[in-house]
Amino acid sequence: MEKYKMHILICGGTGCRASASELIQTNLENALKAKGLDDEVQVVTTGCFGFCEKGPIVKILPDNTFYIEVKPEDADEIIEEHIVKGRQVMRLLYKDPDKKEIVSDAKNMGFYKKQIRIALRNCGFINPENIDEYIARDGYGALGKCFEMTPQAVIDVIKESGLRGRGGGGFPTGLKWEFAAKNDADQKYVVCNADEGDPGAFMDRSILEGDPHSVLEAMAICGYTMGADIGVIYIRAEYPLAIERLKIAIAQARDYGLLGKDILGSGFNFDVEMRYGAGAFVCGEETALIHSMEGLRGEPTVKPPFPAESGYNGKPTNVNNVETFANVPVIINKGASFFNAIGTDKSKGTKVFALAGKINNVGLIEVPMGTTLREVIYEIGGGIKDGKKFKAVQTGGPSGGCLTEKHLDTPIDFDNLIAVGSMMGSGGMIVMDEDDCMVSMAKFYLEFTVEESCGKCTPCRVGNKRLHELLDKITEGKGTMEDIDLLRNLSAVIKDTSLCGLGQTSPNPVLSTIDNFYDEYISHVKDHKCVAGQCKALMQYVVDPELCVGCTLCARNCPVDCIAGERKEAHIIDVEKCIKCGACMDKCKFNAISIQ
């Protein structure tokens, strides 16, 4: 029988921990103890709730009250008002920005309404450091069910489900498992790619922090289907909380006989170990990842042979990312038909996205394949911050493309995003507004890929460097029309001749911004003007003589003394001496200084 009458769930993901969620938990526990209620009400640390914009989040069960932006000093009031007196703390409840109504239950919030949580099913519901809570939500039941099936029958279920790799490639998961199963060897390996390297991406990290056992169970299932008894999780060392919770989960699974020898009396042996990565983006590519695991340079190799034939230590190896594995137990427990009933014809199930940028509701979301960009940005994401105008959305991280308003009704799936010049990638989604310069945005992503290139092949090592130089030249106001043509031609060559996915997709931000924002490139080249006012070399601070009252505040705060003018007379900025620091515009109280 359940000991506790109520539960207080508090987000223990990295984002909320950075906002003092651990102290909130301590204060809640102390307040309960002071009231003599610690035997009746349990405080539980969970994984990410997803609504990161409103964190730290505290949720009360069984009434499902959802408190946002909680601070450590709110703990006493929550216990006194809600737990003792049964009254909600109104000031901590979510207020719908459109309807101006208080919403206390998450299921009625626009952020959650269109989400279906499969990979994230346990995040925000269970204590990730307690295996019993995972088991209580059907945990390891899928593994036990698999032992009653043949390995090929399990593979067939995964194939029938239509699950495709969520790491970016979108290769059919069941087919990948089958290839590894058909290659005979004295040793095989299951590898989990937890090397999440896209800027702004935090999908895999959140799953590992909030539900590590789902990945361990899925790896064991994969090992059973292909005849592997060793699993390896390759995780970047920059994820300390995920590593800590994985270590706890692995130890618990071993103690319960769910990892190790003769699992559940089946005769099947499987154990999991970890390898740490140093944060190299290229190690997200499976052959580069495998080389890094072997202690070699993280460089990709030409395929074939594929890892399913010759991978880690030269043995058959299956590599899937965290999110892919997280879907597997649900597919086994609920059946292939449950999963393939969700999504589109060629992209089944759901997809987790890290929604970030100039968006009101930054967070971790999981939506059915086929959900449109408009639904994600305006209904789940709550629209653009500060009432600004939407300009673009970058999907797929540095490998993806920038899509515009005309693409907002595009259903999100593997094929549709490629068709409009972007890609799914691992699930990063960065929203931009009218203040963003798309030429600078392309340069930012090229700077990242140049830095992260392993340097093995010339098209990527040299070609991307030249692309970056051309973009830098254009943002400096020194570009020509020939440079834009060269950007296009060089991008095509890099895409066609690079060795791995990093190089093959690196020109996507360049090509998509040229296609969709050609007028901005023209403005930079012909007019020597950045319409967004972001390219420093093309910015010019000017004083409007109609608005300037000659208060001298701007001149007194200019670090290079480039502003001249008598008191009570309009001032003038010497554009040759101006370093464009913006101090004058920040200090002006009369809005007399602008950027042209």
HELIX and SHEET records of a PDB file:
HELIX    1   1 THR A   14  ARG A   17  1                                   4    
HELIX    2   2 SER A   21  ALA A   34  1                                  14    
HELIX    3   3 CYS A   52  LYS A   54  5                                   3    
HELIX    4   4 PRO A   72  ASP A   74  5                                   3    
HELIX    5   5 ALA A   75  GLU A   77  1                                   3    
HELIX    6   6 ILE A   78  VAL A   84  3                                   7    
HELIX    7   7 MET A   90  LEU A   92  5                                   3    
HELIX    8   8 ALA A  106  ASN A  108  5                                   3    
HELIX    9   9 GLY A  110  LYS A  113  1                                   4    
HELIX   10  10 ILE A  131  ALA A  136  1                                   6    
HELIX   11  11 GLY A  141  CYS A  146  1                                   6    
HELIX   12  12 PRO A  151  SER A  161  1                                  11    
HELIX   13  13 THR A  173  LYS A  182  1                                  10    
HELIX   14  14 MET A  203  GLY A  210  1                                   8    
HELIX   15  15 PRO A  212  MET A  226  1                                  15    
HELIX   16  16 PRO A  240  ASP A  255  1                                  16    
HELIX   17  17 ILE A  263  GLY A  265  5                                   3    
HELIX   18  18 PHE A  281  GLY A  284  5                                   4    
HELIX   19  19 GLU A  286  MET A  293  1                                   8    
HELIX   20  20 TYR A  312  GLY A  314  5                                   3    
HELIX   21  21 VAL A  322  LYS A  334  1                                  13    
HELIX   22  22 ALA A  336  ASN A  340  1                                   5    
HELIX   23  23 LEU A  373  ARG A  374  1                                   2    
HELIX   24  24 GLU A  375  ILE A  380  3                                   6    
HELIX   25  25 LYS A  385  GLY A  387  5                                   3    
HELIX   26  26 GLY A  397  SER A  399  5                                   3    
HELIX   27  27 GLU A  405  HIS A  407  5                                   3    
HELIX   28  28 PHE A  414  ALA A  419  1                                   6    
HELIX   29  29 MET A  438  GLU A  452  1                                  15    
HELIX   30  30 THR A  458  THR A  458  1                                   1    
HELIX   31  31 PRO A  459  GLY A  463  3                                   5    
HELIX   32  32 ASN A  464  THR A  475  1                                  12    
HELIX   33  33 MET A  481  THR A  497  1                                  17    
HELIX   34  34 GLY A  501  THR A  505  1                                   5    
HELIX   35  35 ASN A  508  ASN A  516  1                                   9    
HELIX   36  36 TYR A  518  ILE A  522  1                                   5    
HELIX   37  37 SER A  523  ASP A  527  3                                   5    
HELIX   38  38 LYS A  536  LEU A  538  5                                   3    
HELIX   39  39 LEU A  553  ASN A  557  1                                   5    
HELIX   40  40 ALA A  583  LYS A  587  1                                   5    
SHEET    1   A 4 VAL A  41  THR A  46  0                                        
SHEET    2   A 4 MET A   6  CYS A  11  1                                        
SHEET    3   A 4 VAL A  58  LEU A  61 -1                                        
SHEET    4   A 4 THR A  65  TYR A  67 -1                                        
SHEET    1   B 2 TYR A  94  LYS A  95  0                                        
SHEET    2   B 2 ILE A 102  VAL A 103 -1                                        
SHEET    1   C 4 ASP A 271  GLY A 277  0                                        
SHEET    2   C 4 ILE A 230  ARG A 236  1                                        
SHEET    3   C 4 TYR A 189  ALA A 194  1                                        
SHEET    4   C 4 THR A 317  ASN A 321  1                                        
SHEET    1   D 5 GLY A 363  PRO A 368  0                                        
SHEET    2   D 5 THR A 350  GLY A 357 -1                                        
SHEET    3   D 5 GLY A 428  ASP A 433  1                                        
SHEET    4   D 5 PHE A 390  THR A 395 -1                                        
SHEET    5   D 5 GLY A 401  LEU A 403 -1                                        
SHEET    1   E 2 TYR A 541  VAL A 543  0                                        
SHEET    2   E 2 ILE A 593  ILE A 595 -1                                        
SHEET    1   F 2 ILE A 563  ALA A 564  0                                        
SHEET    2   F 2 ILE A 572  ILE A 573 -1                                        
END                                                                             
